[in-house]
């Protein structure tokens, strides 16, 4: 249903996903794979997380014309996203 992508200056991109009703993890993996197939390496989604709630103007994560407010979304999800990258750093040490 909705997605926001983060990963600038990171080894891969992370997507925050608000799934459509009834979508399973397998459905999301399939869609991410289909999208990734048409993207260059640097733009592909490496990991994804479920968003806690849909992005909306009520939670200030969308502008009135329905554009993502990436700064607000980042503030809400930065700890969870950063944890993904830290997990990999700890494995590589």
PDB file of N, CA, C and O in Angstrom:
ATOM      1  N   UNK A   1       0.818  -1.186   0.000  1.00  0.00           N
ATOM      2  CA  UNK A   1       0.000   0.000   0.000  1.00  0.00           C
ATOM      3  C   UNK A   1       0.869   1.260   0.000  1.00  0.00           C
ATOM      4  O   UNK A   1       0.640   2.177  -0.788  1.00  0.00           O
ATOM      5  N   UNK A   2       1.893   1.299   0.913  1.00  0.00           N
ATOM      6  CA  UNK A   2       2.800   2.443   0.980  1.00  0.00           C
ATOM      7  C   UNK A   2       4.208   1.940   1.294  1.00  0.00           C
ATOM      8  O   UNK A   2       4.386   0.892   1.914  1.00  0.00           O
ATOM      9  N   UNK A   3       5.195   2.707   0.853  1.00  0.00           N
ATOM     10  CA  UNK A   3       6.587   2.371   1.164  1.00  0.00           C
ATOM     11  C   UNK A   3       7.420   3.641   1.186  1.00  0.00           C
ATOM     12  O   UNK A   3       7.181   4.578   0.424  1.00  0.00           O
ATOM     13  N   UNK A   4       8.401   3.648   2.074  1.00  0.00           N
ATOM     14  CA  UNK A   4       9.394   4.725   2.133  1.00  0.00           C
ATOM     15  C   UNK A   4      10.753   4.050   2.147  1.00  0.00           C
ATOM     16  O   UNK A   4      10.954   3.060   2.851  1.00  0.00           O
ATOM     17  N   UNK A   5      11.685   4.584   1.368  1.00  0.00           N
ATOM     18  CA  UNK A   5      12.991   3.969   1.202  1.00  0.00           C
ATOM     19  C   UNK A   5      14.072   4.857   1.816  1.00  0.00           C
ATOM     20  O   UNK A   5      14.092   6.070   1.608  1.00  0.00           O
ATOM     21  N   UNK A   6      14.967   4.230   2.576  1.00  0.00           N
ATOM     22  CA  UNK A   6      16.086   4.928   3.190  1.00  0.00           C
ATOM     23  C   UNK A   6      17.354   4.119   2.945  1.00  0.00           C
ATOM     24  O   UNK A   6      17.302   2.892   2.860  1.00  0.00           O
ATOM     25  N   UNK A   7      18.491   4.798   2.833  1.00  0.00           N
ATOM     26  CA  UNK A   7      19.736   4.076   2.667  1.00  0.00           C
ATOM     27  C   UNK A   7      20.877   4.879   2.096  1.00  0.00           C
ATOM     28  O   UNK A   7      21.900   4.311   1.715  1.00  0.00           O
ATOM     29  N   UNK A   8      20.729   6.176   2.027  1.00  0.00           N
ATOM     30  CA  UNK A   8      21.811   6.990   1.477  1.00  0.00           C
ATOM     31  C   UNK A   8      23.089   6.778   2.281  1.00  0.00           C
ATOM     32  O   UNK A   8      23.085   6.835   3.511  1.00  0.00           O
ATOM     33  N   UNK A   9      24.187   6.530   1.556  1.00  0.00           N
ATOM     34  CA  UNK A   9      25.512   6.285   2.146  1.00  0.00           C
ATOM     35  C   UNK A   9      25.536   5.037   3.025  1.00  0.00           C
ATOM     36  O   UNK A   9      26.342   4.945   3.951  1.00  0.00           O
ATOM     37  N   UNK A  10      24.665   4.087   2.741  1.00  0.00           N
ATOM     38  CA  UNK A  10      24.606   2.817   3.465  1.00  0.00           C
ATOM     39  C   UNK A  10      24.869   1.679   2.489  1.00  0.00           C
ATOM     40  O   UNK A  10      24.767   1.871   1.277  1.00  0.00           O
ATOM     41  N   UNK A  11      25.207   0.493   2.998  1.00  0.00           N
ATOM     42  CA  UNK A  11      25.520  -0.620   2.091  1.00  0.00           C
ATOM     43  C   UNK A  11      24.311  -1.156   1.321  1.00  0.00           C
ATOM     44  O   UNK A  11      24.483  -1.825   0.302  1.00  0.00           O
ATOM     45  N   UNK A  12      23.124  -0.880   1.777  1.00  0.00           N
ATOM     46  CA  UNK A  12      21.906  -1.267   1.072  1.00  0.00           C
ATOM     47  C   UNK A  12      20.781  -0.344   1.509  1.00  0.00           C
ATOM     48  O   UNK A  12      20.921   0.416   2.467  1.00  0.00           O
ATOM     49  N   UNK A  13      19.669  -0.418   0.798  1.00  0.00           N
ATOM     50  CA  UNK A  13      18.489   0.383   1.136  1.00  0.00           C
ATOM     51  C   UNK A  13      17.538  -0.423   2.003  1.00  0.00           C
ATOM     52  O   UNK A  13      17.426  -1.642   1.868  1.00  0.00           O
ATOM     53  N   UNK A  14      16.863   0.276   2.887  1.00  0.00           N
ATOM     54  CA  UNK A  14      15.838  -0.317   3.734  1.00  0.00           C
ATOM     55  C   UNK A  14      14.512   0.335   3.390  1.00  0.00           C
ATOM     56  O   UNK A  14      14.414   1.558   3.283  1.00  0.00           O
ATOM     57  N   UNK A  15      13.495  -0.494   3.219  1.00  0.00           N
ATOM     58  CA  UNK A  15      12.151   0.009   2.933  1.00  0.00           C
ATOM     59  C   UNK A  15      11.282  -0.151   4.171  1.00  0.00           C
ATOM     60  O   UNK A  15      11.313  -1.182   4.842  1.00  0.00           O
ATOM     61  N   UNK A  16      10.518   0.874   4.455  1.00  0.00           N
ATOM     62  CA  UNK A  16       9.451   0.795   5.455  1.00  0.00           C
ATOM     63  C   UNK A  16       8.178   0.527   4.676  1.00  0.00           C
ATOM     64  O   UNK A  16       7.824   1.288   3.776  1.00  0.00           O
ATOM     65  N   UNK A  17       7.495  -0.542   5.014  1.00  0.00           N
ATOM     66  CA  UNK A  17       6.347  -1.000   4.244  1.00  0.00           C
ATOM     67  C   UNK A  17       5.074  -0.907   5.074  1.00  0.00           C
ATOM     68  O   UNK A  17       5.025  -1.352   6.221  1.00  0.00           O
ATOM     69  N   UNK A  18       4.050  -0.322   4.471  1.00  0.00           N
ATOM     70  CA  UNK A  18       2.678  -0.398   4.992  1.00  0.00           C
ATOM     71  C   UNK A  18       1.963  -1.312   4.008  1.00  0.00           C
ATOM     72  O   UNK A  18       1.615  -0.887   2.906  1.00  0.00           O
ATOM     73  N   UNK A  19       1.740  -2.570   4.399  1.00  0.00           N
ATOM     74  CA  UNK A  19       1.198  -3.525   3.434  1.00  0.00           C
ATOM     75  C   UNK A  19      -0.288  -3.304   3.159  1.00  0.00           C
ATOM     76  O   UNK A  19      -1.008  -2.711   3.962  1.00  0.00           O
ATOM     77  N   UNK A  20      -0.721  -3.797   2.006  1.00  0.00           N
ATOM     78  CA  UNK A  20      -2.144  -3.836   1.693  1.00  0.00           C
ATOM     79  C   UNK A  20      -2.790  -4.858   2.621  1.00  0.00           C
ATOM     80  O   UNK A  20      -2.123  -5.775   3.100  1.00  0.00           O
ATOM     81  N   UNK A  21      -4.062  -4.704   2.872  1.00  0.00           N
ATOM     82  CA  UNK A  21      -4.783  -5.628   3.743  1.00  0.00           C
ATOM     83  C   UNK A  21      -4.611  -7.057   3.244  1.00  0.00           C
ATOM     84  O   UNK A  21      -4.801  -7.342   2.061  1.00  0.00           O
ATOM     85  N   UNK A  22      -4.255  -7.935   4.146  1.00  0.00           N
ATOM     86  CA  UNK A  22      -4.118  -9.343   3.814  1.00  0.00           C
ATOM     87  C   UNK A  22      -2.790  -9.746   3.217  1.00  0.00           C
ATOM     88  O   UNK A  22      -2.575 -10.929   2.957  1.00  0.00           O
ATOM     89  N   UNK A  23      -1.893  -8.808   2.992  1.00  0.00           N
ATOM     90  CA  UNK A  23      -0.587  -9.139   2.412  1.00  0.00           C
ATOM     91  C   UNK A  23       0.273  -9.858   3.448  1.00  0.00           C
ATOM     92  O   UNK A  23       0.342  -9.448   4.606  1.00  0.00           O
ATOM     93  N   UNK A  24       0.915 -10.920   3.021  1.00  0.00           N
ATOM     94  CA  UNK A  24       1.789 -11.698   3.909  1.00  0.00           C
ATOM     95  C   UNK A  24       3.240 -11.276   3.692  1.00  0.00           C
ATOM     96  O   UNK A  24       3.551 -10.528   2.764  1.00  0.00           O
ATOM     97  N   UNK A  25       4.123 -11.768   4.564  1.00  0.00           N
ATOM     98  CA  UNK A  25       5.558 -11.530   4.378  1.00  0.00           C
ATOM     99  C   UNK A  25       6.003 -12.043   3.016  1.00  0.00           C
ATOM    100  O   UNK A  25       6.790 -11.390   2.330  1.00  0.00           O
ATOM    101  N   UNK A  26       5.503 -13.210   2.624  1.00  0.00           N
ATOM    102  CA  UNK A  26       5.866 -13.789   1.326  1.00  0.00           C
ATOM    103  C   UNK A  26       5.412 -12.901   0.173  1.00  0.00           C
ATOM    104  O   UNK A  26       6.126 -12.745  -0.817  1.00  0.00           O
ATOM    105  N   UNK A  27       4.220 -12.320   0.306  1.00  0.00           N
ATOM    106  CA  UNK A  27       3.729 -11.406  -0.733  1.00  0.00           C
ATOM    107  C   UNK A  27       4.650 -10.201  -0.861  1.00  0.00           C
ATOM    108  O   UNK A  27       4.994  -9.781  -1.965  1.00  0.00           O
ATOM    109  N   UNK A  28       5.044  -9.651   0.284  1.00  0.00           N
ATOM    110  CA  UNK A  28       5.915  -8.480   0.276  1.00  0.00           C
ATOM    111  C   UNK A  28       7.274  -8.840  -0.305  1.00  0.00           C
ATOM    112  O   UNK A  28       7.820  -8.089  -1.113  1.00  0.00           O
ATOM    113  N   UNK A  29       7.829  -9.985   0.098  1.00  0.00           N
ATOM    114  CA  UNK A  29       9.114 -10.431  -0.460  1.00  0.00           C
ATOM    115  C   UNK A  29       9.026 -10.563  -1.979  1.00  0.00           C
ATOM    116  O   UNK A  29       9.953 -10.177  -2.691  1.00  0.00           O
ATOM    117  N   UNK A  30       7.924 -11.103  -2.472  1.00  0.00           N
ATOM    118  CA  UNK A  30       7.753 -11.271  -3.909  1.00  0.00           C
ATOM    119  C   UNK A  30       7.705  -9.923  -4.614  1.00  0.00           C
ATOM    120  O   UNK A  30       8.343  -9.743  -5.651  1.00  0.00           O
ATOM    121  N   UNK A  31       6.965  -8.988  -4.068  1.00  0.00           N
ATOM    122  CA  UNK A  31       6.851  -7.661  -4.681  1.00  0.00           C
ATOM    123  C   UNK A  31       8.188  -6.935  -4.634  1.00  0.00           C
ATOM    124  O   UNK A  31       8.592  -6.317  -5.619  1.00  0.00           O
ATOM    125  N   UNK A  32       8.877  -7.001  -3.501  1.00  0.00           N
ATOM    126  CA  UNK A  32      10.194  -6.362  -3.393  1.00  0.00           C
ATOM    127  C   UNK A  32      11.146  -6.979  -4.423  1.00  0.00           C
ATOM    128  O   UNK A  32      11.917  -6.264  -5.063  1.00  0.00           O
ATOM    129  N   UNK A  33      11.092  -8.281  -4.580  1.00  0.00           N
ATOM    130  CA  UNK A  33      11.929  -8.940  -5.580  1.00  0.00           C
ATOM    131  C   UNK A  33      11.617  -8.483  -6.993  1.00  0.00           C
ATOM    132  O   UNK A  33      12.522  -8.277  -7.802  1.00  0.00           O
ATOM    133  N   UNK A  34      10.326  -8.324  -7.291  1.00  0.00           N
ATOM    134  CA  UNK A  34       9.938  -7.850  -8.620  1.00  0.00           C
ATOM    135  C   UNK A  34      10.419  -6.430  -8.864  1.00  0.00           C
ATOM    136  O   UNK A  34      10.916  -6.114  -9.945  1.00  0.00           O
ATOM    137  N   UNK A  35      10.274  -5.580  -7.868  1.00  0.00           N
ATOM    138  CA  UNK A  35      10.730  -4.194  -8.000  1.00  0.00           C
ATOM    139  C   UNK A  35      12.248  -4.163  -8.138  1.00  0.00           C
ATOM    140  O   UNK A  35      12.783  -3.460  -8.996  1.00  0.00           O
ATOM    141  N   UNK A  36      12.945  -4.926  -7.290  1.00  0.00           N
ATOM    142  CA  UNK A  36      14.409  -4.957  -7.337  1.00  0.00           C
ATOM    143  C   UNK A  36      14.934  -5.403  -8.695  1.00  0.00           C
ATOM    144  O   UNK A  36      15.976  -4.926  -9.145  1.00  0.00           O
ATOM    145  N   UNK A  37      14.217  -6.316  -9.351  1.00  0.00           N
ATOM    146  CA  UNK A  37      14.670  -6.845 -10.638  1.00  0.00           C
ATOM    147  C   UNK A  37      14.805  -5.749 -11.689  1.00  0.00           C
ATOM    148  O   UNK A  37      15.596  -5.881 -12.623  1.00  0.00           O
ATOM    149  N   UNK A  38      14.046  -4.678 -11.544  1.00  0.00           N
ATOM    150  CA  UNK A  38      14.102  -3.587 -12.509  1.00  0.00           C
ATOM    151  C   UNK A  38      14.959  -2.416 -12.081  1.00  0.00           C
ATOM    152  O   UNK A  38      14.963  -1.376 -12.739  1.00  0.00           O
ATOM    153  N   UNK A  39      15.684  -2.572 -10.988  1.00  0.00           N
ATOM    154  CA  UNK A  39      16.484  -1.469 -10.449  1.00  0.00           C
ATOM    155  C   UNK A  39      17.974  -1.777 -10.529  1.00  0.00           C
ATOM    156  O   UNK A  39      18.368  -2.942 -10.494  1.00  0.00           O
ATOM    157  N   UNK A  40      18.812  -0.735 -10.637  1.00  0.00           N
ATOM    158  CA  UNK A  40      20.257  -0.960 -10.535  1.00  0.00           C
ATOM    159  C   UNK A  40      20.616  -1.366  -9.104  1.00  0.00           C
ATOM    160  O   UNK A  40      19.845  -1.125  -8.176  1.00  0.00           O
ATOM    161  N   UNK A  41      21.774  -1.976  -8.931  1.00  0.00           N
ATOM    162  CA  UNK A  41      22.197  -2.484  -7.619  1.00  0.00           C
ATOM    163  C   UNK A  41      22.041  -1.456  -6.499  1.00  0.00           C
ATOM    164  O   UNK A  41      21.513  -1.769  -5.432  1.00  0.00           O
ATOM    165  N   UNK A  42      22.498  -0.241  -6.743  1.00  0.00           N
ATOM    166  CA  UNK A  42      22.501   0.775  -5.686  1.00  0.00           C
ATOM    167  C   UNK A  42      21.096   1.197  -5.253  1.00  0.00           C
ATOM    168  O   UNK A  42      20.940   1.772  -4.175  1.00  0.00           O
ATOM    169  N   UNK A  43      20.095   0.932  -6.046  1.00  0.00           N
ATOM    170  CA  UNK A  43      18.736   1.368  -5.731  1.00  0.00           C
ATOM    171  C   UNK A  43      17.862   0.252  -5.160  1.00  0.00           C
ATOM    172  O   UNK A  43      16.724   0.504  -4.763  1.00  0.00           O
ATOM    173  N   UNK A  44      18.369  -0.957  -5.115  1.00  0.00           N
ATOM    174  CA  UNK A  44      17.570  -2.097  -4.661  1.00  0.00           C
ATOM    175  C   UNK A  44      17.350  -2.088  -3.159  1.00  0.00           C
ATOM    176  O   UNK A  44      18.164  -1.571  -2.394  1.00  0.00           O
ATOM    177  N   UNK A  45      16.231  -2.674  -2.756  1.00  0.00           N
ATOM    178  CA  UNK A  45      15.900  -2.831  -1.341  1.00  0.00           C
ATOM    179  C   UNK A  45      16.628  -4.062  -0.823  1.00  0.00           C
ATOM    180  O   UNK A  45      16.468  -5.161  -1.355  1.00  0.00           O
ATOM    181  N   UNK A  46      17.432  -3.867   0.222  1.00  0.00           N
ATOM    182  CA  UNK A  46      18.160  -4.978   0.824  1.00  0.00           C
ATOM    183  C   UNK A  46      17.417  -5.594   1.987  1.00  0.00           C
ATOM    184  O   UNK A  46      17.461  -6.809   2.180  1.00  0.00           O
ATOM    185  N   UNK A  47      16.747  -4.784   2.751  1.00  0.00           N
ATOM    186  CA  UNK A  47      15.959  -5.240   3.906  1.00  0.00           C
ATOM    187  C   UNK A  47      14.704  -4.383   3.956  1.00  0.00           C
ATOM    188  O   UNK A  47      14.663  -3.289   3.392  1.00  0.00           O
ATOM    189  N   UNK A  48      13.687  -4.888   4.632  1.00  0.00           N
ATOM    190  CA  UNK A  48      12.471  -4.105   4.805  1.00  0.00           C
ATOM    191  C   UNK A  48      11.897  -4.355   6.190  1.00  0.00           C
ATOM    192  O   UNK A  48      12.139  -5.385   6.819  1.00  0.00           O
ATOM    193  N   UNK A  49      11.126  -3.371   6.638  1.00  0.00           N
ATOM    194  CA  UNK A  49      10.457  -3.422   7.936  1.00  0.00           C
ATOM    195  C   UNK A  49       9.003  -3.000   7.755  1.00  0.00           C
ATOM    196  O   UNK A  49       8.673  -2.230   6.853  1.00  0.00           O
ATOM    197  N   UNK A  50       8.150  -3.512   8.619  1.00  0.00           N
ATOM    198  CA  UNK A  50       6.781  -3.012   8.649  1.00  0.00           C
ATOM    199  C   UNK A  50       6.750  -1.655   9.344  1.00  0.00           C
ATOM    200  O   UNK A  50       7.377  -1.471  10.388  1.00  0.00           O
ATOM    201  N   UNK A  51       6.029  -0.721   8.773  1.00  0.00           N
ATOM    202  CA  UNK A  51       5.769   0.550   9.455  1.00  0.00           C
ATOM    203  C   UNK A  51       4.719   0.281  10.544  1.00  0.00           C
ATOM    204  O   UNK A  51       3.910  -0.639  10.420  1.00  0.00           O
ATOM    205  N   UNK A  52       4.740   1.074  11.588  1.00  0.00           N
ATOM    206  CA  UNK A  52       3.792   0.894  12.686  1.00  0.00           C
ATOM    207  C   UNK A  52       2.374   1.282  12.310  1.00  0.00           C
ATOM    208  O   UNK A  52       1.409   0.743  12.852  1.00  0.00           O
ATOM    209  N   UNK A  53       2.252   2.215  11.385  1.00  0.00           N
ATOM    210  CA  UNK A  53       0.943   2.721  10.966  1.00  0.00           C
ATOM    211  C   UNK A  53       1.081   3.305   9.572  1.00  0.00           C
ATOM    212  O   UNK A  53       2.186   3.645   9.152  1.00  0.00           O
ATOM    213  N   UNK A  54      -0.019   3.426   8.854  1.00  0.00           N
ATOM    214  CA  UNK A  54       0.062   4.061   7.533  1.00  0.00           C
ATOM    215  C   UNK A  54       0.616   5.479   7.643  1.00  0.00           C
ATOM    216  O   UNK A  54       0.403   6.168   8.641  1.00  0.00           O
ATOM    217  N   UNK A  55       1.324   5.897   6.611  1.00  0.00           N
ATOM    218  CA  UNK A  55       1.800   7.271   6.539  1.00  0.00           C
ATOM    219  C   UNK A  55       0.580   8.140   6.225  1.00  0.00           C
ATOM    220  O   UNK A  55      -0.149   7.876   5.269  1.00  0.00           O
ATOM    221  N   UNK A  56       0.368   9.166   7.027  1.00  0.00           N
ATOM    222  CA  UNK A  56      -0.820   9.998   6.846  1.00  0.00           C
ATOM    223  C   UNK A  56      -0.518  11.445   7.223  1.00  0.00           C
ATOM    224  O   UNK A  56       0.520  11.749   7.812  1.00  0.00           O
ATOM    225  N   UNK A  57      -1.438  12.316   6.873  1.00  0.00           N
ATOM    226  CA  UNK A  57      -1.279  13.710   7.280  1.00  0.00           C
ATOM    227  C   UNK A  57      -1.537  13.851   8.784  1.00  0.00           C
ATOM    228  O   UNK A  57      -1.011  14.766   9.417  1.00  0.00           O
ATOM    229  N   UNK A  58      -2.333  12.962   9.354  1.00  0.00           N
ATOM    230  CA  UNK A  58      -2.609  13.019  10.794  1.00  0.00           C
ATOM    231  C   UNK A  58      -1.349  12.751  11.622  1.00  0.00           C
ATOM    232  O   UNK A  58      -1.149  13.376  12.664  1.00  0.00           O
ATOM    233  N   UNK A  59      -0.503  11.829  11.167  1.00  0.00           N
ATOM    234  CA  UNK A  59       0.734  11.581  11.914  1.00  0.00           C
ATOM    235  C   UNK A  59       1.912  12.380  11.344  1.00  0.00           C
ATOM    236  O   UNK A  59       3.070  12.156  11.699  1.00  0.00           O
ATOM    237  N   UNK A  60       1.579  13.321  10.445  1.00  0.00           N
ATOM    238  CA  UNK A  60       2.529  14.255   9.844  1.00  0.00           C
ATOM    239  C   UNK A  60       3.548  13.570   8.940  1.00  0.00           C
ATOM    240  O   UNK A  60       4.569  14.172   8.610  1.00  0.00           O
ATOM    241  N   UNK A  61       3.300  12.335   8.534  1.00  0.00           N
ATOM    242  CA  UNK A  61       4.232  11.624   7.674  1.00  0.00           C
ATOM    243  C   UNK A  61       3.911  11.796   6.193  1.00  0.00           C
ATOM    244  O   UNK A  61       4.653  11.320   5.334  1.00  0.00           O
ATOM    245  N   UNK A  62       2.803  12.477   5.895  1.00  0.00           N
ATOM    246  CA  UNK A  62       2.450  12.851   4.529  1.00  0.00           C
ATOM    247  C   UNK A  62       2.129  14.330   4.486  1.00  0.00           C
ATOM    248  O   UNK A  62       1.585  14.885   5.441  1.00  0.00           O
ATOM    249  N   UNK A  63       2.465  14.964   3.380  1.00  0.00           N
ATOM    250  CA  UNK A  63       2.073  16.355   3.171  1.00  0.00           C
ATOM    251  C   UNK A  63       0.591  16.378   2.786  1.00  0.00           C
ATOM    252  O   UNK A  63       0.012  15.326   2.512  1.00  0.00           O
ATOM    253  N   UNK A  64      -0.030  17.561   2.761  1.00  0.00           N
ATOM    254  CA  UNK A  64      -1.435  17.631   2.340  1.00  0.00           C
ATOM    255  C   UNK A  64      -1.679  17.098   0.924  1.00  0.00           C
ATOM    256  O   UNK A  64      -2.790  16.668   0.612  1.00  0.00           O
ATOM    257  N   UNK A  65      -0.646  17.120   0.058  1.00  0.00           N
ATOM    258  CA  UNK A  65      -0.825  16.570  -1.290  1.00  0.00           C
ATOM    259  C   UNK A  65      -0.255  15.152  -1.404  1.00  0.00           C
ATOM    260  O   UNK A  65       0.082  14.699  -2.497  1.00  0.00           O
ATOM    261  N   UNK A  66      -0.150  14.450  -0.252  1.00  0.00           N
ATOM    262  CA  UNK A  66       0.169  13.022  -0.174  1.00  0.00           C
ATOM    263  C   UNK A  66       1.604  12.649  -0.532  1.00  0.00           C
ATOM    264  O   UNK A  66       1.863  11.521  -0.953  1.00  0.00           O
ATOM    265  N   UNK A  67       2.519  13.563  -0.374  1.00  0.00           N
ATOM    266  CA  UNK A  67       3.942  13.237  -0.538  1.00  0.00           C
ATOM    267  C   UNK A  67       4.511  12.836   0.821  1.00  0.00           C
ATOM    268  O   UNK A  67       4.109  13.355   1.862  1.00  0.00           O
ATOM    269  N   UNK A  68       5.457  11.897   0.783  1.00  0.00           N
ATOM    270  CA  UNK A  68       6.094  11.455   2.019  1.00  0.00           C
ATOM    271  C   UNK A  68       6.902  12.582   2.642  1.00  0.00           C
ATOM    272  O   UNK A  68       7.608  13.309   1.944  1.00  0.00           O
ATOM    273  N   UNK A  69       6.797  12.721   3.940  1.00  0.00           N
ATOM    274  CA  UNK A  69       7.650  13.651   4.683  1.00  0.00           C
ATOM    275  C   UNK A  69       8.778  12.804   5.276  1.00  0.00           C
ATOM    276  O   UNK A  69       8.709  12.349   6.418  1.00  0.00           O
ATOM    277  N   UNK A  70       9.808  12.612   4.466  1.00  0.00           N
ATOM    278  CA  UNK A  70      10.882  11.692   4.809  1.00  0.00           C
ATOM    279  C   UNK A  70      11.559  12.041   6.129  1.00  0.00           C
ATOM    280  O   UNK A  70      11.945  11.143   6.876  1.00  0.00           O
ATOM    281  N   UNK A  71      11.710  13.320   6.427  1.00  0.00           N
ATOM    282  CA  UNK A  71      12.356  13.714   7.679  1.00  0.00           C
ATOM    283  C   UNK A  71      11.538  13.256   8.883  1.00  0.00           C
ATOM    284  O   UNK A  71      12.105  12.790   9.872  1.00  0.00           O
ATOM    285  N   UNK A  72      10.231  13.381   8.814  1.00  0.00           N
ATOM    286  CA  UNK A  72       9.361  12.969   9.923  1.00  0.00           C
ATOM    287  C   UNK A  72       9.346  11.443  10.039  1.00  0.00           C
ATOM    288  O   UNK A  72       9.402  10.898  11.142  1.00  0.00           O
ATOM    289  N   UNK A  73       9.272  10.767   8.906  1.00  0.00           N
ATOM    290  CA  UNK A  73       9.295   9.298   8.918  1.00  0.00           C
ATOM    291  C   UNK A  73      10.629   8.811   9.475  1.00  0.00           C
ATOM    292  O   UNK A  73      10.665   7.891  10.293  1.00  0.00           O
ATOM    293  N   UNK A  74      11.726   9.426   9.034  1.00  0.00           N
ATOM    294  CA  UNK A  74      13.052   9.048   9.533  1.00  0.00           C
ATOM    295  C   UNK A  74      13.128   9.202  11.053  1.00  0.00           C
ATOM    296  O   UNK A  74      13.631   8.313  11.740  1.00  0.00           O
ATOM    297  N   UNK A  75      12.640  10.304  11.573  1.00  0.00           N
ATOM    298  CA  UNK A  75      12.678  10.518  13.026  1.00  0.00           C
ATOM    299  C   UNK A  75      11.926   9.414  13.763  1.00  0.00           C
ATOM    300  O   UNK A  75      12.347   8.990  14.839  1.00  0.00           O
ATOM    301  N   UNK A  76      10.832   8.954  13.201  1.00  0.00           N
ATOM    302  CA  UNK A  76      10.029   7.920  13.857  1.00  0.00           C
ATOM    303  C   UNK A  76      10.677   6.535  13.780  1.00  0.00           C
ATOM    304  O   UNK A  76      10.497   5.721  14.686  1.00  0.00           O
ATOM    305  N   UNK A  77      11.422   6.261  12.719  1.00  0.00           N
ATOM    306  CA  UNK A  77      11.920   4.913  12.474  1.00  0.00           C
ATOM    307  C   UNK A  77      13.439   4.766  12.491  1.00  0.00           C
ATOM    308  O   UNK A  77      13.937   3.651  12.331  1.00  0.00           O
ATOM    309  N   UNK A  78      14.179   5.832  12.675  1.00  0.00           N
ATOM    310  CA  UNK A  78      15.642   5.766  12.640  1.00  0.00           C
ATOM    311  C   UNK A  78      16.220   4.710  13.578  1.00  0.00           C
ATOM    312  O   UNK A  78      17.115   3.974  13.161  1.00  0.00           O
ATOM    313  N   UNK A  79      15.759   4.599  14.810  1.00  0.00           N
ATOM    314  CA  UNK A  79      16.351   3.568  15.675  1.00  0.00           C
ATOM    315  C   UNK A  79      16.190   2.153  15.108  1.00  0.00           C
ATOM    316  O   UNK A  79      17.128   1.358  15.159  1.00  0.00           O
ATOM    317  N   UNK A  80      15.026   1.839  14.576  1.00  0.00           N
ATOM    318  CA  UNK A  80      14.797   0.498  14.019  1.00  0.00           C
ATOM    319  C   UNK A  80      15.624   0.270  12.757  1.00  0.00           C
ATOM    320  O   UNK A  80      16.179  -0.810  12.560  1.00  0.00           O
ATOM    321  N   UNK A  81      15.702   1.281  11.909  1.00  0.00           N
ATOM    322  CA  UNK A  81      16.481   1.153  10.678  1.00  0.00           C
ATOM    323  C   UNK A  81      17.967   1.023  11.010  1.00  0.00           C
ATOM    324  O   UNK A  81      18.652   0.155  10.469  1.00  0.00           O
ATOM    325  N   UNK A  82      18.457   1.873  11.885  1.00  0.00           N
ATOM    326  CA  UNK A  82      19.871   1.825  12.258  1.00  0.00           C
ATOM    327  C   UNK A  82      20.244   0.482  12.878  1.00  0.00           C
ATOM    328  O   UNK A  82      21.362   0.005  12.686  1.00  0.00           O
ATOM    329  N   UNK A  83      19.329  -0.131  13.612  1.00  0.00           N
ATOM    330  CA  UNK A  83      19.586  -1.443  14.210  1.00  0.00           C
ATOM    331  C   UNK A  83      19.888  -2.484  13.147  1.00  0.00           C
ATOM    332  O   UNK A  83      20.735  -3.351  13.359  1.00  0.00           O
ATOM    333  N   UNK A  84      19.207  -2.414  12.000  1.00  0.00           N
ATOM    334  CA  UNK A  84      19.487  -3.359  10.918  1.00  0.00           C
ATOM    335  C   UNK A  84      20.933  -3.255  10.453  1.00  0.00           C
ATOM    336  O   UNK A  84      21.598  -4.269  10.240  1.00  0.00           O
ATOM    337  N   UNK A  85      21.413  -2.037  10.298  1.00  0.00           N
ATOM    338  CA  UNK A  85      22.786  -1.840   9.845  1.00  0.00           C
ATOM    339  C   UNK A  85      23.788  -2.237  10.930  1.00  0.00           C
ATOM    340  O   UNK A  85      24.855  -2.770  10.623  1.00  0.00           O
ATOM    341  N   UNK A  86      23.454  -1.983  12.183  1.00  0.00           N
ATOM    342  CA  UNK A  86      24.342  -2.343  13.273  1.00  0.00           C
ATOM    343  C   UNK A  86      24.465  -3.855  13.426  1.00  0.00           C
ATOM    344  O   UNK A  86      25.532  -4.361  13.774  1.00  0.00           O
ATOM    345  N   UNK A  87      23.368  -4.584  13.165  1.00  0.00           N
ATOM    346  CA  UNK A  87      23.418  -6.043  13.233  1.00  0.00           C
ATOM    347  C   UNK A  87      24.455  -6.586  12.265  1.00  0.00           C
ATOM    348  O   UNK A  87      25.218  -7.485  12.616  1.00  0.00           O
ATOM    349  N   UNK A  88      24.493  -6.059  11.068  1.00  0.00           N
ATOM    350  CA  UNK A  88      25.451  -6.500  10.062  1.00  0.00           C
ATOM    351  C   UNK A  88      26.869  -6.100  10.469  1.00  0.00           C
ATOM    352  O   UNK A  88      27.803  -6.886  10.312  1.00  0.00           O
ATOM    353  N   UNK A  89      27.035  -4.867  10.997  1.00  0.00           N
ATOM    354  CA  UNK A  89      28.362  -4.417  11.441  1.00  0.00           C
ATOM    355  C   UNK A  89      28.900  -5.340  12.527  1.00  0.00           C
ATOM    356  O   UNK A  89      30.088  -5.661  12.532  1.00  0.00           O
ATOM    357  N   UNK A  90      28.036  -5.769  13.447  1.00  0.00           N
ATOM    358  CA  UNK A  90      28.476  -6.644  14.538  1.00  0.00           C
ATOM    359  C   UNK A  90      28.849  -8.026  14.029  1.00  0.00           C
ATOM    360  O   UNK A  90      29.745  -8.661  14.585  1.00  0.00           O
ATOM    361  N   UNK A  91      28.193  -8.503  12.999  1.00  0.00           N
ATOM    362  CA  UNK A  91      28.513  -9.807  12.417  1.00  0.00           C
ATOM    363  C   UNK A  91      29.862  -9.739  11.702  1.00  0.00           C
ATOM    364  O   UNK A  91      30.624 -10.706  11.716  1.00  0.00           O
ATOM    365  N   UNK A  92      30.153  -8.614  11.088  1.00  0.00           N
ATOM    366  CA  UNK A  92      31.377  -8.464  10.296  1.00  0.00           C
ATOM    367  C   UNK A  92      32.614  -8.188  11.142  1.00  0.00           C
ATOM    368  O   UNK A  92      33.733  -8.257  10.633  1.00  0.00           O
ATOM    369  N   UNK A  93      32.437  -7.882  12.410  1.00  0.00           N
ATOM    370  CA  UNK A  93      33.576  -7.538  13.275  1.00  0.00           C
ATOM    371  C   UNK A  93      34.337  -8.776  13.674  1.00  0.00           C
ATOM    372  O   UNK A  93      35.327  -8.685  14.400  1.00  0.00           O
TER     373      UNK A  93
END
